[in-house]
Every structure is written in structure tokens, then in C-alpha cells.
Amino acid sequence: MKARCIMSVGQEYPRKETAVLEFIPDPGEENEVVNLYPKEEDQVLESFGGAVTDSAGYIFSLLNEEQKERVLDLYFSEKEMSYERVRIPMDSCDFSTHLYSAVEDERDENLDTFSFQDTERYILPFLDAAERKAGKKLKIMLSAWSPPAFMKTNSSRTHGGRLRPEYRKRWAQYLCRYIEEFQKRGYTVERISIQNEPKAVQTWDSCLYTAKEEREFLKNFLYPALKEHGLSHVEVFIWDHNKERLYERAVETIDAETEEMVAGAAFHWYSGDHFEALDLFRKRFPGKKLILSESCLEFCKYDKAMEDANAARLGHDMIGNLNHGMQAFYDWNLLLDSKGGPNHVGNYCDAPFLFDVEKGKLKERRILRYYWHFAHFIKPGAVRIAHTRYTEELDVTAWKNPDQTIVCIMMNRFDHEKNCNLRVEGQIAKIKIPAHSIASIVMEDVSEIQK
């Protein structure tokens, strides 16, 4: 058996190295072993994607044609990352050029003044270009950051507040209207989340829900509205917040009454690993999906210049989530300016592409090459296979693609090279994983690759 190995090495970024690994019969090696077990299968991966926000769409509009092609090709072409899914905010979020709601008139009970113009300005052109590059309809996840100010207890889109009970029915109709606006333009809305980060009081668009409030809104208002509008095929995800409270939130929200209404739970990475929370969720709710709906590095917490360390942080989180049941991944902003915006409250964040508006220069950030390994080699419909590893200093995940190729991704976050004896079904190959690198080992016929 042979395999190819593709590496992205820290300071040598973005150079890719390709080597051929020769497997030999296992001589009984006991040390520095990583085992793969292709017959032991687990969850199926849907695919990877990212968020098309108002800010990302605005920056995309500033690129020249060559730069647009570069962004679209890396993200959406079949030969690169093959993103199939996008997440889009309903109304404004922090990564919007301004605050906006589709309805501003409190007296408009029938949503007659509903305006889609803010979504049409920057989000739809980016989405259209992405779909042309992908050659197919992308699957959209819609998420709400806040109801209109007049529907909230604090009369503001920002600084938390709650949905006023008398507006729950109208807000459910409002969310359905958003889905319908996308659908009538020919887009495919696959799923929604009820509320982005329902535990957080933010200086930007935010709204608080307890588990009881989220459950009651779903059961008594949102789900009936979806059925009324013929939208019961749209998947509904709860929580959409950090992993550390995912399990208890699900326990408090999903019961005999709501079980059929909930497709799964969406989570973010910002509070740390908590991979065990995903295990608890899967054990308690077999058959429900787990999706990572948002992941990025905030410049208020992480040094922008520390690209190696930052890429390794997100790569570690990606591998941990994949190994504990994640079925779909949505990066946060696909594209931002060099400050990490625009952001109407200055909450600047990293993104795989940053664009210097003044100089007109587009830069790939290190994390793009790391994410490329996952999205390029793990294909939609791949199934996770079991593995064991000899050290926690190697992050490892392994998958079997629909074409039966086996992909093993290894990441070394540390300052020293790691040896590895990769063992698969009685065969073993030796490989060295350099410091601060990510490697993809693809087990397939090398003669076919080189054609």
C-alpha cells in the first residue's frame, strides 16, 4: 500500500510538500504508533462552509476581479476547499456595516413593510458569486442576532434584552418571512438557529433566552409558524453558543414535546475545548446533529501577529470537534478588512482572508491553509473512522471518503518534530511531522493521483 502526504509547515507557509509513503508489513512496532481502524465507523460529515456576513460581502465588493476569483476559487471550487454551506445573519450582527432590521414599524403587524434591501446590498452578490463558482446551490443556515428593537424589553437591538412575550408570534412570522425571501429568489435554506448566543449580553446585536424561553418559543410559536408556511423541512437548531453549557441546555430544551422539532444543537468554540460536552450530547440524544456554527479568533484576545499559534488553536479545536461528533462546520467571516472588520462596535476578528483597503492588497492568513487541509481532503459524506495515538502532542483525525480513500490529518502544535509510525490493517509507514505543521495523509493509489 502507498499513500501521499501533503504538509503545510509553519514558517514555510503557504508552501505545500508532497511525499509518497511506503507501507510495509507491520514488524511489531510498539512505540510512536498512530493506529487507524477503517472498519470502526462513526458519524458522517455533511461538509464545511463559512459565513457570508454584511461585512464580508462589503469587503468582497471592494476586491478587483482577480482577487474575487482568488477568494472564490479557494473556498468554493471543487479542486480546492469545496465549501457547500454558508451561514447568514437575519438582520444585522456585529459584522455588519450598520445596524438594521427588516421591519422598523411597531404598528406593522402583518410585516407589510418588510425590507430585504440590506441583505440584497452586499450579502446576495457574494452569495451569487459563490454559487456560480461552486456550480450549484449552496445550503444556507440563517441565524438571528436580535429581534427589532421595538420587540425587546430593552427597546434596543444591542446590549441583550429579551423578546417581549406579546411579540413572540410576530417574531416567529418574521423569521419565516426571512426564509421565504431567500427561497423566492431561488436560494436553498437548509436550516436555522433560533438565536445566536442566547446567553450573552453583547454591545452589539444580542438577545437573551433561557432554556425555558427558547423551548416555549420553539414549541408554541416558531414550529407552528414553520408548519403554517410550509417550511417544516427547514431544520431547527438550538443553543448556537459555546460548548461549556451545550449539554445542559439541550437537556432543558429537548423533551418529548420538542424532540421532533429539533434537528440538533449548534455550538461555538470561544470558551475552550469541552469536547466531552459533545460526547454527552450524543449519548443523551442519539440521532441529533452537532454543528459548529461559528469559529474565529478575536483580536482583543489573540495577538494578530501570532499566526502559527492562532492557526494551531483553531486546528486543534477543529480536530477535537471532528473526533467527538461534529457533522458540519461553519467558519465565521470568510473575508474581512486588514483591521478585522468592518464591525460597528469595533469587535475586530481574524479571518482566512484579510484585505488592506488602502493598499488594495489581499492576504491569506495562516489559518486558511490549515482549514484547506480539512475541507480539501475530507469530502462531503465522509465517515469518521477510529484511531489511537501515542501522544497528546499530535492532534489526529481520520476519515473514510465516499470513494473509500482514507484520510488521516495530523497536526503538531509544538516546537519539536514528532515521529510517527502510521499503522493501518497490518501495514505500517514511517513519517515525521515537523514542528508547527499540519499534514494530510491520503491512502489511495499514487499512480492514479499522478495522472
C-alpha positions, 0 to 999 in steps of 0.5 A: 500500500502507498499513500501521499502526504501533503504538509503545510509547515509553519514558517514555510507557509503557504508552501505545500510538500508532497511525499509518497509513503511506503507501507510495509508489513507491520514488524511489531512496532510498539512505540510512536504508533498512530493506529487507524481502524477503517472498519470502526465507523462513526458519524458522517460529515455533511461538509464545511462552509463559512459565513457570508456576513454584511461585512464580508460581502462589503469587503468582497465588493471592494476586491478587483476581479482577480482577487474575487476569483482568488477568494472564490476559487479557494473556498468554493471550487471543487479542486480546492476547499469545496465549501457547500454551506454558508451561514447568514445573519437575519438582520444585522450582527456585529459584522455588519456595516450598520445596524438594521432590521427588516421591519422598523414599524411597531404598528406593522403587524402583518410585516407589510413593510418588510425590507430585504434591501440590506441583505440584497446590498452586499450579502446576495452578490457574494452569495451569487458569486459563490454559487456560480463558482461552486456550480450549484446551490449552496445550503444556507443556515440563517441565524438571528442576532436580535429581534427589532428593537421595538420587540425587546424589553430593552427597546434596543437591538444591542446590549441583550434584552429579551423578546417581549412575550406579546411579540413572540408570534410576530417574531416567529412570522418574521423569521419565516418571512426571512426564509421565504425571501431567500427561497423566492429568489431561488436560494436553498435554506437548509436550516436555522438557529433560533438565536445566536448566543442566547446567553450573552449580553453583547454591545452589539446585536444580542438577545437573551433566552433561557432554556425555558424561553427558547423551548416555549418559543420553539414549541408554541410559536416558531414550529407552528409558524414553520408548519403554517408556511410550509417550511417544516423541512427547514431544520431547527437548531438550538443553543448556537453558543459555546460548548461549556453549557451545550449539554445542559441546555439541550437537556432543558430544551429537548423533551418529548414535546420538542424532540421532533422539532429539533434537528440538533444543537449548534455550538461555538468554540470561544470558551475552550475545548469541552469536547466531552460536552459533545460526547454527552450530547450524543449519548443523551440524544442519539440521532441529533446533529452537532454543528459548529456554527461559528469559529474565529479568533478575536483580536482583543484576545489573540495577538494578530501577529501570532499566526502559527499559534492562532492557526494551531488553536483553531486546528486543534479545536477543529480536530477535537470537534471532528473526533467527538461528533461534529457533522458540519462546520461553519467558519465565521467571516470568510473575508474581512478588512486588514483591521478585522472588520468592518464591525460597528462596535469595533469587535475586530476578528481574524479571518482566512482572508484579510484585505488592506483597503488602502493598499488594495492588497489581499492576504491569506492568513495562516489559518486558511491553509490549515482549514484547506487541509480539512475541507480539501481532503475530507469530502462531503459524506465522509465517515469518521473512522477510529484511531489511537495515538501515542501522544497528546502532542499530535492532534489526529483525525481520520476519515473514510471518503465516499470513494473509500480513500482514507484520510488521516490529518495530523497536526503538531502544535509544538516546537519539536518534530514528532515521529510517527509510525502510521499503522493501518490493517497490518501495514505500517509507514514511517513519517515525521511531522515537523514542528508547527505543521499540519499534514494530510495523509491520503491512502489511495493509489499514487499512480492514479493521483499522478495522472 
